[in-house]
Amino acid sequence: MGKVKDKSEYPLSDFSDIVKKAYDRGVSDQGVTVAKLIEDLKIDLLNMKVQ
């Protein structure tokens, strides 16, 4: 069967920080679109996975 990944591999605090950053940007930056926020969020999450 498949290899079980350790839950501590990706700390929850990193994920929370990325989501909080996206939320704060969405609230404070009136010129940003939802599509741009989602694009940036995807990039940040992929970068977290790579590290």
Biotite code that builds the C-alpha atoms (Angstrom):
import biotite.structure as struc

atoms = struc.array([
    struc.Atom([0.000, 0.000, 0.000], chain_id="A", res_id=1, res_name="MET", atom_name="CA", element="C"),
    struc.Atom([0.958, 3.680, -0.082], chain_id="A", res_id=2, res_name="GLY", atom_name="CA", element="C"),
    struc.Atom([3.440, 5.257, 2.236], chain_id="A", res_id=3, res_name="LYS", atom_name="CA", element="C"),
    struc.Atom([1.791, 7.153, 5.099], chain_id="A", res_id=4, res_name="VAL", atom_name="CA", element="C"),
    struc.Atom([3.063, 10.710, 5.373], chain_id="A", res_id=5, res_name="LYS", atom_name="CA", element="C"),
    struc.Atom([3.974, 12.136, 8.747], chain_id="A", res_id=6, res_name="ASP", atom_name="CA", element="C"),
    struc.Atom([1.485, 14.850, 9.729], chain_id="A", res_id=7, res_name="LYS", atom_name="CA", element="C"),
    struc.Atom([4.314, 16.962, 11.151], chain_id="A", res_id=8, res_name="SER", atom_name="CA", element="C"),
    struc.Atom([5.920, 17.173, 7.698], chain_id="A", res_id=9, res_name="GLU", atom_name="CA", element="C"),
    struc.Atom([4.049, 20.418, 6.939], chain_id="A", res_id=10, res_name="TYR", atom_name="CA", element="C"),
    struc.Atom([3.579, 22.448, 10.114], chain_id="A", res_id=11, res_name="PRO", atom_name="CA", element="C"),
    struc.Atom([0.100, 23.852, 10.583], chain_id="A", res_id=12, res_name="LEU", atom_name="CA", element="C"),
    struc.Atom([1.574, 27.207, 11.580], chain_id="A", res_id=13, res_name="SER", atom_name="CA", element="C"),
    struc.Atom([3.082, 27.615, 8.090], chain_id="A", res_id=14, res_name="ASP", atom_name="CA", element="C"),
    struc.Atom([-0.295, 26.919, 6.490], chain_id="A", res_id=15, res_name="PHE", atom_name="CA", element="C"),
    struc.Atom([-2.046, 29.287, 8.883], chain_id="A", res_id=16, res_name="SER", atom_name="CA", element="C"),
    struc.Atom([0.478, 32.041, 8.184], chain_id="A", res_id=17, res_name="ASP", atom_name="CA", element="C"),
    struc.Atom([-0.039, 31.704, 4.425], chain_id="A", res_id=18, res_name="ILE", atom_name="CA", element="C"),
    struc.Atom([-3.832, 31.807, 4.720], chain_id="A", res_id=19, res_name="VAL", atom_name="CA", element="C"),
    struc.Atom([-3.683, 34.760, 7.136], chain_id="A", res_id=20, res_name="LYS", atom_name="CA", element="C"),
    struc.Atom([-1.403, 36.652, 4.751], chain_id="A", res_id=21, res_name="LYS", atom_name="CA", element="C"),
    struc.Atom([-3.848, 36.092, 1.878], chain_id="A", res_id=22, res_name="ALA", atom_name="CA", element="C"),
    struc.Atom([-6.795, 37.169, 4.035], chain_id="A", res_id=23, res_name="TYR", atom_name="CA", element="C"),
    struc.Atom([-5.025, 40.316, 5.249], chain_id="A", res_id=24, res_name="ASP", atom_name="CA", element="C"),
    struc.Atom([-4.112, 41.224, 1.689], chain_id="A", res_id=25, res_name="ARG", atom_name="CA", element="C"),
    struc.Atom([-7.690, 40.709, 0.522], chain_id="A", res_id=26, res_name="GLY", atom_name="CA", element="C"),
    struc.Atom([-9.019, 42.947, 3.275], chain_id="A", res_id=27, res_name="VAL", atom_name="CA", element="C"),
    struc.Atom([-6.443, 45.732, 2.960], chain_id="A", res_id=28, res_name="SER", atom_name="CA", element="C"),
    struc.Atom([-5.736, 45.853, -0.802], chain_id="A", res_id=29, res_name="ASP", atom_name="CA", element="C"),
    struc.Atom([-8.854, 47.199, -2.501], chain_id="A", res_id=30, res_name="GLN", atom_name="CA", element="C"),
    struc.Atom([-7.411, 46.692, -6.004], chain_id="A", res_id=31, res_name="GLY", atom_name="CA", element="C"),
    struc.Atom([-6.730, 42.963, -5.710], chain_id="A", res_id=32, res_name="VAL", atom_name="CA", element="C"),
    struc.Atom([-9.097, 40.496, -7.370], chain_id="A", res_id=33, res_name="THR", atom_name="CA", element="C"),
    struc.Atom([-10.214, 37.144, -6.017], chain_id="A", res_id=34, res_name="VAL", atom_name="CA", element="C"),
    struc.Atom([-8.500, 35.434, -8.951], chain_id="A", res_id=35, res_name="ALA", atom_name="CA", element="C"),
    struc.Atom([-5.182, 37.128, -8.098], chain_id="A", res_id=36, res_name="LYS", atom_name="CA", element="C"),
    struc.Atom([-5.529, 36.180, -4.423], chain_id="A", res_id=37, res_name="LEU", atom_name="CA", element="C"),
    struc.Atom([-6.165, 32.545, -5.330], chain_id="A", res_id=38, res_name="ILE", atom_name="CA", element="C"),
    struc.Atom([-3.237, 32.522, -7.757], chain_id="A", res_id=39, res_name="GLU", atom_name="CA", element="C"),
    struc.Atom([-0.888, 33.935, -5.106], chain_id="A", res_id=40, res_name="ASP", atom_name="CA", element="C"),
    struc.Atom([-2.250, 31.524, -2.500], chain_id="A", res_id=41, res_name="LEU", atom_name="CA", element="C"),
    struc.Atom([-1.595, 28.544, -4.797], chain_id="A", res_id=42, res_name="LYS", atom_name="CA", element="C"),
    struc.Atom([1.975, 29.700, -5.388], chain_id="A", res_id=43, res_name="ILE", atom_name="CA", element="C"),
    struc.Atom([2.617, 30.163, -1.656], chain_id="A", res_id=44, res_name="ASP", atom_name="CA", element="C"),
    struc.Atom([1.172, 26.735, -0.833], chain_id="A", res_id=45, res_name="LEU", atom_name="CA", element="C"),
    struc.Atom([3.226, 25.038, -3.541], chain_id="A", res_id=46, res_name="LEU", atom_name="CA", element="C"),
    struc.Atom([6.353, 26.775, -2.265], chain_id="A", res_id=47, res_name="ASN", atom_name="CA", element="C"),
    struc.Atom([5.560, 25.523, 1.248], chain_id="A", res_id=48, res_name="MET", atom_name="CA", element="C"),
    struc.Atom([5.236, 21.978, -0.106], chain_id="A", res_id=49, res_name="LYS", atom_name="CA", element="C"),
    struc.Atom([8.596, 22.203, -1.928], chain_id="A", res_id=50, res_name="VAL", atom_name="CA", element="C"),
    struc.Atom([10.478, 23.446, 1.120], chain_id="A", res_id=51, res_name="GLN", atom_name="CA", element="C"),
])
